[in-house]
Amino acid sequence: MVFALLLVAIGSLPFVGYAGDVAVGAAAVTESNQAVSFKLDVLPRLMAECGICHQSADPHGLLVIDEDNAYNQLVDVPSYELPSMKRVSPGDPQQSYLWLKVNYQYLAAGGKGWGMPILAGGIRDPKFKKAIHDWIEQGAKNN
């Protein structure tokens, strides 16, 4: 029960926007050409929303999402569930299993398992989804 409540709380965390965004009230205005930082914009939310299951004690999908492992286990690494597709294919969100999982499009690509994050019902924040997409599209840099 506590686990479920924690996941619901994590799924409702607001995403302010990319590092350097100009905040306007509770919203953020982002320039379309702004670089996305893995360490500032993507990793903290991946750790908050995905790290509870993808942790070193029992790494679901053989993926650990923490500061030490996430980047090297995501970028240019074959997916556990669909080895013909990389978890993150730099520059190509549609060929990145991570992107397909968070958008529940993985089955059409031949994947299996569940959409992510499973217990939160997916990533609900469109700004965070955009950050993931743009980070991949911008080359999935370790910045």
Phi, psi and omega in degrees: 000314179298320179301314180296319179295321178298317180293322177296318179295317180296318181296341181260007178297134178284148174251113185293323181138185180297155174301130180094357177297156175266112182283136177234101186062233179271351182264170177228143178253124184242133174287141185294336182262012182286134178290141177262133179262126176299312186289330183260325188257328187255305186303314181302320180284324175300318179296319181290319186267336187241336187295340181294327176263322181267070181236164190295333182292329181205076187287100177300134181066018182055040181230124176251123179252095174211177184299328185276333190241333192306306186301310184291339179265353179257313192272127179060030179242132178300142177292144177294319184275337180217079187301340178284352180237137178286150175302312173226119177257102185310128178090352186221086180303322183290344175252021179246118183299325176303312180298318180294323180294315183286346177252007179056039178247007187291328182293320179297335180272357181099008179282182179212182179088217186237155171293160185236151345289136191296309187281343177269358180074028180096172177281117185272339185273111182297332178290323177290319176301317179297322178298317178297311180302309183293323178299314178296312182299327180277009175106005177049052181286151177269070184243000000 
